[in-house]
Amino acid sequence: MRLHLVDGTYELYRAHFSRRPGHTSPDGQDVKATVGVMSSLLMLLHDGEEAVTHVAVAFDNPIRSFRNALFDGYKSDEGVPPELRAQFDLVEKAVAALGVRVWSMREHEADDALSTAAAKWAGEVEQVRLLTPDKDLGQCVRGQRVVQVDRRQEKVLDEDAVRAKLGVPPASVPDLLALMGDDADGIPGLPGFGEKGASALLSAYGKLEAIPEEASTWTVRPRGADKLAATLRAHREDALLYRRLATLVTDAPLPGTRTLEDVAWRGVPRSVFEPFCDTLGVNTLKRRPKRWVD
């Protein structure tokens, strides 16, 4: 068995900003992103190499989460194109029409759902595959049991690959993002800290708390070490807050899901899928499913 965990919000944005042709439903709504997500998931579900047996797709709906109460600058709905925002509920119905479990996240984020499910069921499946390129999911990777998959670049990152890419082990990823920042989530990081300097320190010390205050005692010497040490002394509390923002929880609610069997994929429910395609005005999708459940 394999557990595929998909960042639906990433897929929705990717489809919206892709070069695929636009599409308007019979009632006049822009549904390009929704159709794109359906097409992408059908490719995944019928990919012999991926061998999907259990799958869930998580969405941020709305974008805001408990982290916004911790930090005003954290990512929010501001700047989301209205035609994309209007598809947040629709795309969840679209994924459900494929017979796939949907996790619509409110107080938590889609990434928290993926992190929770990976921690919960990694011991019950051959492999958990986290389908998202976001750096923060690197903290969930464990050996080759929990891996991160970038479908667009066709890359699979196990624990060794995460370490090679980011310069730190998975457990240090939140600390890394706290220092260098994460533009996608609105985490500013500390002034002067780039990926190289941050990863050098964390590869040596692992956690923020373990980094000595004086650069003269560091066992590594990143560029501008004295200035970095001064910045860390002055902004240590900020760094700890940013790490909390970057740390994914492992106890988020998973709507409609109690056991692994609740995310088993048995096929596309024809009686739901075909009428839904009609509402979108996409007849070509009707011929795509290869495995029906009714």
Phi and psi in degrees as GROMACS dihedral restraints (atoms count N, CA, C in turn):
[ dihedral_restraints ]
;  ai    aj    ak    al  type     phi  dphi    fc
    3     4     5     6     1  -126.6    20    10
    4     5     6     7     1   142.5    20    10
    6     7     8     9     1  -111.5    20    10
    7     8     9    10     1   113.7    20    10
    9    10    11    12     1   -98.1    20    10
   10    11    12    13     1   122.9    20    10
   12    13    14    15     1  -118.0    20    10
   13    14    15    16     1   116.8    20    10
   15    16    17    18     1  -109.4    20    10
   16    17    18    19     1   131.8    20    10
   18    19    20    21     1   -80.1    20    10
   19    20    21    22     1    95.6    20    10
   21    22    23    24     1   -67.0    20    10
   22    23    24    25     1   -33.2    20    10
   24    25    26    27     1   -64.9    20    10
   25    26    27    28     1   -41.9    20    10
   27    28    29    30     1   -60.8    20    10
   28    29    30    31     1   -45.1    20    10
   30    31    32    33     1   -61.8    20    10
   31    32    33    34     1   -38.6    20    10
   33    34    35    36     1   -65.4    20    10
   34    35    36    37     1   -46.8    20    10
   36    37    38    39     1   -63.2    20    10
   37    38    39    40     1   -43.4    20    10
   39    40    41    42     1   -60.1    20    10
   40    41    42    43     1   -41.8    20    10
   42    43    44    45     1   -68.1    20    10
   43    44    45    46     1   -39.1    20    10
   45    46    47    48     1   -63.3    20    10
   46    47    48    49     1   -42.8    20    10
   48    49    50    51     1   -93.6    20    10
   49    50    51    52     1     6.6    20    10
   51    52    53    54     1   -75.2    20    10
   52    53    54    55     1   172.0    20    10
   54    55    56    57     1   -86.8    20    10
   55    56    57    58     1     3.5    20    10
   57    58    59    60     1   -60.9    20    10
   58    59    60    61     1   151.5    20    10
   60    61    62    63     1   -60.7    20    10
   61    62    63    64     1   148.4    20    10
   63    64    65    66     1   -68.0    20    10
   64    65    66    67     1   161.0    20    10
   66    67    68    69     1  -149.1    20    10
   67    68    69    70     1   133.3    20    10
   69    70    71    72     1  -117.5    20    10
   70    71    72    73     1   134.4    20    10
   72    73    74    75     1   -73.3    20    10
   73    74    75    76     1   164.5    20    10
   75    76    77    78     1   -55.5    20    10
   76    77    78    79     1   -26.6    20    10
   78    79    80    81     1   -90.5    20    10
   79    80    81    82     1     7.1    20    10
   81    82    83    84     1    93.6    20    10
   82    83    84    85     1     5.9    20    10
   84    85    86    87     1   -87.1    20    10
   85    86    87    88     1   141.0    20    10
   87    88    89    90     1   -70.4    20    10
   88    89    90    91     1   115.9    20    10
   90    91    92    93     1  -125.6    20    10
   91    92    93    94     1    21.7    20    10
   93    94    95    96     1   -54.1    20    10
   94    95    96    97     1   -46.7    20    10
   96    97    98    99     1   -66.5    20    10
   97    98    99   100     1   -41.6    20    10
   99   100   101   102     1   -62.7    20    10
  100   101   102   103     1   -45.8    20    10
  102   103   104   105     1   -62.9    20    10
  103   104   105   106     1   -38.3    20    10
  105   106   107   108     1   -63.3    20    10
  106   107   108   109     1   -41.1    20    10
  108   109   110   111     1   -65.0    20    10
  109   110   111   112     1   -43.3    20    10
  111   112   113   114     1   -60.0    20    10
  112   113   114   115     1   -44.4    20    10
  114   115   116   117     1   -63.8    20    10
  115   116   117   118     1   -42.5    20    10
  117   118   119   120     1   -63.7    20    10
  118   119   120   121     1   -42.1    20    10
  120   121   122   123     1   -69.2    20    10
  121   122   123   124     1   -35.8    20    10
  123   124   125   126     1   -62.5    20    10
  124   125   126   127     1   -38.8    20    10
  126   127   128   129     1   -61.5    20    10
  127   128   129   130     1   -42.6    20    10
  129   130   131   132     1   -65.1    20    10
  130   131   132   133     1   -47.4    20    10
  132   133   134   135     1   -63.1    20    10
  133   134   135   136     1   -28.3    20    10
  135   136   137   138     1  -107.4    20    10
  136   137   138   139     1    13.6    20    10
  138   139   140   141     1   -83.0    20    10
  139   140   141   142     1   113.1    20    10
  141   142   143   144     1   -61.1    20    10
  142   143   144   145     1   -34.5    20    10
  144   145   146   147     1   -72.4    20    10
  145   146   147   148     1   -34.2    20    10
  147   148   149   150     1   -73.2    20    10
  148   149   150   151     1   -30.8    20    10
  150   151   152   153     1    48.4    20    10
  151   152   153   154     1    60.7    20    10
  153   154   155   156     1   -68.8    20    10
  154   155   156   157     1   127.5    20    10
  156   157   158   159     1  -120.0    20    10
  157   158   159   160     1   -37.8    20    10
  159   160   161   162     1  -133.1    20    10
  160   161   162   163     1   133.0    20    10
  162   163   164   165     1  -152.7    20    10
  163   164   165   166     1   145.5    20    10
  165   166   167   168     1  -145.1    20    10
  166   167   168   169     1   150.4    20    10
  168   169   170   171     1  -123.5    20    10
  169   170   171   172     1   126.4    20    10
  171   172   173   174     1  -107.9    20    10
  172   173   174   175     1   142.2    20    10
  174   175   176   177     1  -128.1    20    10
  175   176   177   178     1   144.3    20    10
  177   178   179   180     1   -82.9    20    10
  178   179   180   181     1   114.4    20    10
  180   181   182   183     1  -150.1    20    10
  181   182   183   184     1    88.3    20    10
  183   184   185   186     1   -84.2    20    10
  184   185   186   187     1  -175.3    20    10
  186   187   188   189     1   -69.8    20    10
  187   188   189   190     1   -36.6    20    10
  189   190   191   192     1   -64.3    20    10
  190   191   192   193     1   147.7    20    10
  192   193   194   195     1  -142.7    20    10
  193   194   195   196     1  -172.9    20    10
  195   196   197   198     1   -60.8    20    10
  196   197   198   199     1   -22.1    20    10
  198   199   200   201     1   -68.8    20    10
  199   200   201   202     1   -25.3    20    10
  201   202   203   204     1   -65.5    20    10
  202   203   204   205     1   -27.7    20    10
  204   205   206   207     1   -75.2    20    10
  205   206   207   208     1   -20.0    20    10
  207   208   209   210     1   -86.8    20    10
  208   209   210   211     1   -28.8    20    10
  210   211   212   213     1  -152.1    20    10
  211   212   213   214     1   120.7    20    10
  213   214   215   216     1   -62.2    20    10
  214   215   216   217     1   -29.4    20    10
  216   217   218   219     1   -84.2    20    10
  217   218   219   220     1     0.9    20    10
  219   220   221   222     1   -67.5    20    10
  220   221   222   223     1   156.9    20    10
  222   223   224   225     1   -56.3    20    10
  223   224   225   226     1   147.2    20    10
  225   226   227   228     1  -147.0    20    10
  226   227   228   229     1  -169.9    20    10
  228   229   230   231     1   -76.9    20    10
  229   230   231   232     1    -9.3    20    10
  231   232   233   234     1   -60.8    20    10
  232   233   234   235     1   133.2    20    10
  234   235   236   237     1    86.4    20    10
  235   236   237   238     1    -3.4    20    10
  237   238   239   240     1   -72.8    20    10
  238   239   240   241     1   125.6    20    10
  240   241   242   243     1   -55.5    20    10
  241   242   243   244     1   133.6    20    10
  243   244   245   246     1   -58.9    20    10
  244   245   246   247     1   -34.3    20    10
  246   247   248   249     1   -69.0    20    10
  247   248   249   250     1   -25.5    20    10
  249   250   251   252     1   -80.8    20    10
  250   251   252   253     1   -44.3    20    10
  252   253   254   255     1   -58.4    20    10
  253   254   255   256     1   -33.1    20    10
  255   256   257   258     1   -69.1    20    10
  256   257   258   259     1   -11.6    20    10
  258   259   260   261     1  -101.6    20    10
  259   260   261   262     1     2.4    20    10
  261   262   263   264     1   -59.4    20    10
  262   263   264   265     1   -44.7    20    10
  264   265   266   267     1   -76.4    20    10
  265   266   267   268     1   -37.4    20    10
  267   268   269   270     1   -62.6    20    10
  268   269   270   271     1   -42.7    20    10
  270   271   272   273     1   -67.4    20    10
  271   272   273   274     1   -29.9    20    10
  273   274   275   276     1   -66.0    20    10
  274   275   276   277     1   -39.3    20    10
  276   277   278   279     1   -65.4    20    10
  277   278   279   280     1   -36.2    20    10
  279   280   281   282     1   -64.2    20    10
  280   281   282   283     1   -44.3    20    10
  282   283   284   285     1   -66.7    20    10
  283   284   285   286     1   -41.1    20    10
  285   286   287   288     1   -62.0    20    10
  286   287   288   289     1   -33.7    20    10
  288   289   290   291     1   -66.3    20    10
  289   290   291   292     1   -16.4    20    10
  291   292   293   294     1   -87.8    20    10
  292   293   294   295     1    -0.2    20    10
  294   295   296   297     1    81.3    20    10
  295   296   297   298     1    19.1    20    10
  297   298   299   300     1  -105.5    20    10
  298   299   300   301     1   138.6    20    10
  300   301   302   303     1   -66.1    20    10
  301   302   303   304     1   133.3    20    10
  303   304   305   306     1  -112.2    20    10
  304   305   306   307     1   132.7    20    10
  306   307   308   309     1  -113.3    20    10
  307   308   309   310     1   105.2    20    10
  309   310   311   312     1   -92.1    20    10
  310   311   312   313     1   110.3    20    10
  312   313   314   315     1   -94.2    20    10
  313   314   315   316     1   135.5    20    10
  315   316   317   318     1  -108.4    20    10
  316   317   318   319     1   -78.5    20    10
  318   319   320   321     1   -71.9    20    10
  319   320   321   322     1   -29.5    20    10
  321   322   323   324     1  -101.9    20    10
  322   323   324   325     1   177.7    20    10
  324   325   326   327     1  -107.3    20    10
  325   326   327   328     1   165.3    20    10
  327   328   329   330     1   -56.7    20    10
  328   329   330   331     1   -40.1    20    10
  330   331   332   333     1   -61.6    20    10
  331   332   333   334     1   -35.0    20    10
  333   334   335   336     1   -64.7    20    10
  334   335   336   337     1   -38.1    20    10
  336   337   338   339     1   -63.8    20    10
  337   338   339   340     1   -43.9    20    10
  339   340   341   342     1   -62.9    20    10
  340   341   342   343     1   -43.0    20    10
  342   343   344   345     1   -63.3    20    10
  343   344   345   346     1   -42.3    20    10
  345   346   347   348     1   -63.3    20    10
  346   347   348   349     1   -47.9    20    10
  348   349   350   351     1   -64.8    20    10
  349   350   351   352     1   -38.9    20    10
  351   352   353   354     1   -62.7    20    10
  352   353   354   355     1   -43.9    20    10
  354   355   356   357     1   -67.4    20    10
  355   356   357   358     1   -34.9    20    10
  357   358   359   360     1   -73.2    20    10
  358   359   360   361     1   -39.7    20    10
  360   361   362   363     1  -120.1    20    10
  361   362   363   364     1     7.2    20    10
  363   364   365   366     1   -58.0    20    10
  364   365   366   367     1   -32.2    20    10
  366   367   368   369     1   -80.4    20    10
  367   368   369   370     1    -5.1    20    10
  369   370   371   372     1  -107.7    20    10
  370   371   372   373     1    -4.6    20    10
  372   373   374   375     1  -128.7    20    10
  373   374   375   376     1   164.7    20    10
  375   376   377   378     1   -65.4    20    10
  376   377   378   379     1   -39.9    20    10
  378   379   380   381     1  -159.7    20    10
  379   380   381   382     1   142.3    20    10
  381   382   383   384     1  -101.8    20    10
  382   383   384   385     1   128.9    20    10
  384   385   386   387     1  -117.4    20    10
  385   386   387   388     1   114.4    20    10
  387   388   389   390     1   -92.2    20    10
  388   389   390   391     1   109.0    20    10
  390   391   392   393     1   -93.2    20    10
  391   392   393   394     1    85.3    20    10
  393   394   395   396     1  -169.1    20    10
  394   395   396   397     1   143.9    20    10
  396   397   398   399     1   -90.1    20    10
  397   398   399   400     1    -1.4    20    10
  399   400   401   402     1   -60.5    20    10
  400   401   402   403     1   133.9    20    10
  402   403   404   405     1   -58.9    20    10
  403   404   405   406     1   -36.6    20    10
  405   406   407   408     1   -64.1    20    10
  406   407   408   409     1   -24.6    20    10
  408   409   410   411     1   -71.7    20    10
  409   410   411   412     1   -12.5    20    10
  411   412   413   414     1   -59.5    20    10
  412   413   414   415     1   -25.6    20    10
  414   415   416   417     1   -67.9    20    10
  415   416   417   418     1   -16.4    20    10
  417   418   419   420     1   -90.7    20    10
  418   419   420   421     1   -11.8    20    10
  420   421   422   423     1   -69.7    20    10
  421   422   423   424     1   135.5    20    10
  423   424   425   426     1  -135.7    20    10
  424   425   426   427     1   109.1    20    10
  426   427   428   429     1    52.4    20    10
  427   428   429   430     1  -129.1    20    10
  429   430   431   432     1  -110.5    20    10
  430   431   432   433     1     8.4    20    10
  432   433   434   435     1   -81.1    20    10
  433   434   435   436     1   -39.0    20    10
  435   436   437   438     1  -121.1    20    10
  436   437   438   439     1   114.6    20    10
  438   439   440   441     1  -124.3    20    10
  439   440   441   442     1   159.9    20    10
  441   442   443   444     1  -107.9    20    10
  442   443   444   445     1   135.2    20    10
  444   445   446   447     1  -120.9    20    10
  445   446   447   448     1   123.0    20    10
  447   448   449   450     1  -101.5    20    10
  448   449   450   451     1    98.8    20    10
  450   451   452   453     1   -66.2    20    10
  451   452   453   454     1   -34.5    20    10
  453   454   455   456     1   -65.4    20    10
  454   455   456   457     1   -42.6    20    10
  456   457   458   459     1   -94.7    20    10
  457   458   459   460     1    -0.6    20    10
  459   460   461   462     1    55.7    20    10
  460   461   462   463     1    49.6    20    10
  462   463   464   465     1  -121.9    20    10
  463   464   465   466     1   141.9    20    10
  465   466   467   468     1  -119.1    20    10
  466   467   468   469     1   125.4    20    10
  468   469   470   471     1  -109.6    20    10
  469   470   471   472     1   113.4    20    10
  471   472   473   474     1   -92.5    20    10
  472   473   474   475     1  -170.4    20    10
  474   475   476   477     1   -62.9    20    10
  475   476   477   478     1   -40.5    20    10
  477   478   479   480     1   -64.1    20    10
  478   479   480   481     1   -38.1    20    10
  480   481   482   483     1   -70.4    20    10
  481   482   483   484     1   -35.5    20    10
  483   484   485   486     1   -62.5    20    10
  484   485   486   487     1   -45.2    20    10
  486   487   488   489     1   -62.0    20    10
  487   488   489   490     1   -40.8    20    10
  489   490   491   492     1   -68.1    20    10
  490   491   492   493     1   -37.2    20    10
  492   493   494   495     1   -75.0    20    10
  493   494   495   496     1   -45.1    20    10
  495   496   497   498     1  -101.2    20    10
  496   497   498   499     1   -14.9    20    10
  498   499   500   501     1    84.3    20    10
  499   500   501   502     1     3.3    20    10
  501   502   503   504     1  -139.6    20    10
  502   503   504   505     1   158.6    20    10
  504   505   506   507     1   -73.5    20    10
  505   506   507   508     1   162.8    20    10
  507   508   509   510     1   -50.5    20    10
  508   509   510   511     1   -40.2    20    10
  510   511   512   513     1   -62.7    20    10
  511   512   513   514     1   -21.7    20    10
  513   514   515   516     1   -97.0    20    10
  514   515   516   517     1     1.1    20    10
  516   517   518   519     1   -59.8    20    10
  517   518   519   520     1   -45.1    20    10
  519   520   521   522     1   -59.8    20    10
  520   521   522   523     1   -37.2    20    10
  522   523   524   525     1   -65.6    20    10
  523   524   525   526     1   -40.4    20    10
  525   526   527   528     1   -61.3    20    10
  526   527   528   529     1   -47.4    20    10
  528   529   530   531     1   -66.3    20    10
  529   530   531   532     1   -31.0    20    10
  531   532   533   534     1   -63.8    20    10
  532   533   534   535     1   -38.8    20    10
  534   535   536   537     1   -80.2    20    10
  535   536   537   538     1   -48.3    20    10
  537   538   539   540     1   -89.1    20    10
  538   539   540   541     1   -15.7    20    10
  540   541   542   543     1    86.5    20    10
  541   542   543   544     1   166.4    20    10
  543   544   545   546     1  -145.8    20    10
  544   545   546   547     1    99.1    20    10
  546   547   548   549     1   -58.0    20    10
  547   548   549   550     1   -34.9    20    10
  549   550   551   552     1   -62.7    20    10
  550   551   552   553     1   -30.8    20    10
  552   553   554   555     1  -106.7    20    10
  553   554   555   556     1     1.5    20    10
  555   556   557   558     1    77.2    20    10
  556   557   558   559     1    23.8    20    10
  558   559   560   561     1   -93.8    20    10
  559   560   561   562     1   115.4    20    10
  561   562   563   564     1   -75.2    20    10
  562   563   564   565     1   -25.1    20    10
  564   565   566   567     1    73.9    20    10
  565   566   567   568     1  -175.7    20    10
  567   568   569   570     1  -101.5    20    10
  568   569   570   571     1   143.1    20    10
  570   571   572   573     1   -56.3    20    10
  571   572   573   574     1   132.4    20    10
  573   574   575   576     1    90.1    20    10
  574   575   576   577     1   -15.0    20    10
  576   577   578   579     1   -87.6    20    10
  577   578   579   580     1   115.8    20    10
  579   580   581   582     1  -102.7    20    10
  580   581   582   583     1  -178.2    20    10
  582   583   584   585     1   -64.1    20    10
  583   584   585   586     1   -38.5    20    10
  585   586   587   588     1   -66.1    20    10
  586   587   588   589     1   -48.6    20    10
  588   589   590   591     1   -65.7    20    10
  589   590   591   592     1   -42.6    20    10
  591   592   593   594     1   -64.6    20    10
  592   593   594   595     1   -44.9    20    10
  594   595   596   597     1   -69.1    20    10
  595   596   597   598     1   -32.5    20    10
  597   598   599   600     1   -63.2    20    10
  598   599   600   601     1   -44.9    20    10
  600   601   602   603     1   -66.2    20    10
  601   602   603   604     1   -43.6    20    10
  603   604   605   606     1   -75.1    20    10
  604   605   606   607     1   -27.5    20    10
  606   607   608   609     1   -66.4    20    10
  607   608   609   610     1   -26.5    20    10
  609   610   611   612     1   -88.9    20    10
  610   611   612   613     1   -35.8    20    10
  612   613   614   615     1  -116.7    20    10
  613   614   615   616     1   -15.0    20    10
  615   616   617   618     1    82.0    20    10
  616   617   618   619     1   -52.2    20    10
  618   619   620   621     1  -131.0    20    10
  619   620   621   622     1   157.2    20    10
  621   622   623   624     1   -56.4    20    10
  622   623   624   625     1   -44.4    20    10
  624   625   626   627     1   -62.2    20    10
  625   626   627   628     1   -25.1    20    10
  627   628   629   630     1   -86.0    20    10
  628   629   630   631     1    -8.2    20    10
  630   631   632   633     1   -77.5    20    10
  631   632   633   634     1   119.2    20    10
  633   634   635   636     1   -60.2    20    10
  634   635   636   637     1   151.0    20    10
  636   637   638   639     1   -70.6    20    10
  637   638   639   640     1   -32.6    20    10
  639   640   641   642     1   -99.5    20    10
  640   641   642   643     1   126.6    20    10
  642   643   644   645     1   -62.6    20    10
  643   644   645   646     1   -25.4    20    10
  645   646   647   648     1   -63.5    20    10
  646   647   648   649     1   -19.4    20    10
  648   649   650   651     1  -100.2    20    10
  649   650   651   652     1    -0.9    20    10
  651   652   653   654     1   -68.6    20    10
  652   653   654   655     1   142.3    20    10
  654   655   656   657     1   -85.2    20    10
  655   656   657   658     1    -7.6    20    10
  657   658   659   660     1  -126.6    20    10
  658   659   660   661     1   154.9    20    10
  660   661   662   663     1  -128.3    20    10
  661   662   663   664     1    79.5    20    10
  663   664   665   666     1   -65.3    20    10
  664   665   666   667     1   161.6    20    10
  666   667   668   669     1   -60.3    20    10
  667   668   669   670     1   133.2    20    10
  669   670   671   672     1    70.7    20    10
  670   671   672   673     1    34.7    20    10
  672   673   674   675     1   -56.1    20    10
  673   674   675   676     1   -44.5    20    10
  675   676   677   678     1   -62.3    20    10
  676   677   678   679     1   -41.8    20    10
  678   679   680   681     1   -68.2    20    10
  679   680   681   682     1   -38.6    20    10
  681   682   683   684     1   -64.1    20    10
  682   683   684   685     1   -40.0    20    10
  684   685   686   687     1   -64.3    20    10
  685   686   687   688     1   -41.0    20    10
  687   688   689   690     1   -64.8    20    10
  688   689   690   691     1   -40.8    20    10
  690   691   692   693     1   -63.3    20    10
  691   692   693   694     1   -42.6    20    10
  693   694   695   696     1   -66.7    20    10
  694   695   696   697     1   -37.8    20    10
  696   697   698   699     1   -62.9    20    10
  697   698   699   700     1   -40.3    20    10
  699   700   701   702     1   -78.0    20    10
  700   701   702   703     1   -25.4    20    10
  702   703   704   705     1  -124.2    20    10
  703   704   705   706     1    27.2    20    10
  705   706   707   708     1   -60.4    20    10
  706   707   708   709     1   -41.4    20    10
  708   709   710   711     1   -64.1    20    10
  709   710   711   712     1   -38.6    20    10
  711   712   713   714     1   -61.6    20    10
  712   713   714   715     1   -43.4    20    10
  714   715   716   717     1   -61.8    20    10
  715   716   717   718     1   -40.1    20    10
  717   718   719   720     1   -66.2    20    10
  718   719   720   721     1   -37.2    20    10
  720   721   722   723     1   -65.0    20    10
  721   722   723   724     1   -45.1    20    10
  723   724   725   726     1   -62.4    20    10
  724   725   726   727     1   -36.2    20    10
  726   727   728   729     1   -64.8    20    10
  727   728   729   730     1   -39.7    20    10
  729   730   731   732     1   -61.8    20    10
  730   731   732   733     1   -39.5    20    10
  732   733   734   735     1   -63.6    20    10
  733   734   735   736     1   -36.7    20    10
  735   736   737   738     1   -83.8    20    10
  736   737   738   739     1   -12.2    20    10
  738   739   740   741     1   -84.2    20    10
  739   740   741   742     1   121.6    20    10
  741   742   743   744     1   -81.1    20    10
  742   743   744   745     1   142.3    20    10
  744   745   746   747     1   -85.4    20    10
  745   746   747   748     1   159.3    20    10
  747   748   749   750     1  -119.3    20    10
  748   749   750   751     1    17.0    20    10
  750   751   752   753     1  -133.9    20    10
  751   752   753   754     1    30.2    20    10
  753   754   755   756     1   -71.0    20    10
  754   755   756   757     1   149.1    20    10
  756   757   758   759     1   -68.5    20    10
  757   758   759   760     1   138.9    20    10
  759   760   761   762     1  -114.6    20    10
  760   761   762   763     1    95.8    20    10
  762   763   764   765     1   -53.5    20    10
  763   764   765   766     1   129.9    20    10
  765   766   767   768     1    72.6    20    10
  766   767   768   769     1    14.3    20    10
  768   769   770   771     1  -132.0    20    10
  769   770   771   772     1   123.7    20    10
  771   772   773   774     1  -120.0    20    10
  772   773   774   775     1   -38.5    20    10
  774   775   776   777     1  -125.6    20    10
  775   776   777   778     1   168.8    20    10
  777   778   779   780     1   -59.7    20    10
  778   779   780   781     1   -34.0    20    10
  780   781   782   783     1   -65.8    20    10
  781   782   783   784     1   -19.6    20    10
  783   784   785   786     1   -69.9    20    10
  784   785   786   787     1   -12.9    20    10
  786   787   788   789     1  -114.7    20    10
  787   788   789   790     1    13.3    20    10
  789   790   791   792     1   -65.9    20    10
  790   791   792   793     1   135.6    20    10
  792   793   794   795     1  -102.8    20    10
  793   794   795   796     1   120.3    20    10
  795   796   797   798     1  -107.6    20    10
  796   797   798   799     1   -11.1    20    10
  798   799   800   801     1   142.1    20    10
  799   800   801   802     1   175.4    20    10
  801   802   803   804     1   -86.9    20    10
  802   803   804   805     1   125.2    20    10
  804   805   806   807     1   -75.4    20    10
  805   806   807   808     1   104.0    20    10
  807   808   809   810     1   -55.9    20    10
  808   809   810   811     1   -40.2    20    10
  810   811   812   813     1   -66.7    20    10
  811   812   813   814     1   -20.0    20    10
  813   814   815   816     1   -99.4    20    10
  814   815   816   817     1   -42.1    20    10
  816   817   818   819     1   -66.3    20    10
  817   818   819   820     1   -48.4    20    10
  819   820   821   822     1   -64.5    20    10
  820   821   822   823     1   -44.8    20    10
  822   823   824   825     1   -62.9    20    10
  823   824   825   826     1   -33.5    20    10
  825   826   827   828     1   -67.2    20    10
  826   827   828   829     1   -40.1    20    10
  828   829   830   831     1   -59.3    20    10
  829   830   831   832     1   -36.3    20    10
  831   832   833   834     1   -63.6    20    10
  832   833   834   835     1   -39.3    20    10
  834   835   836   837     1   -66.1    20    10
  835   836   837   838     1   -27.1    20    10
  837   838   839   840     1   -89.3    20    10
  838   839   840   841     1   -16.7    20    10
  840   841   842   843     1    73.2    20    10
  841   842   843   844     1    42.3    20    10
  843   844   845   846     1  -126.7    20    10
  844   845   846   847     1    81.6    20    10
  846   847   848   849     1   -66.7    20    10
  847   848   849   850     1   -30.2    20    10
  849   850   851   852     1   -63.6    20    10
  850   851   852   853     1   -31.2    20    10
  852   853   854   855     1   -66.1    20    10
  853   854   855   856     1   -26.1    20    10
  855   856   857   858     1   -61.1    20    10
  856   857   858   859     1   -27.3    20    10
  858   859   860   861     1   -90.7    20    10
  859   860   861   862     1    -3.4    20    10
  861   862   863   864     1   -78.5    20    10
  862   863   864   865     1   -40.0    20    10
  864   865   866   867     1   -60.6    20    10
  865   866   867   868     1   140.1    20    10
  867   868   869   870     1  -111.2    20    10
  868   869   870   871     1    -8.8    20    10
  870   871   872   873     1  -137.2    20    10
  871   872   873   874     1   114.7    20    10
  873   874   875   876     1  -106.9    20    10
  874   875   876   877     1   149.6    20    10
  876   877   878   879     1  -102.1    20    10
  877   878   879   880     1   -16.2    20    10
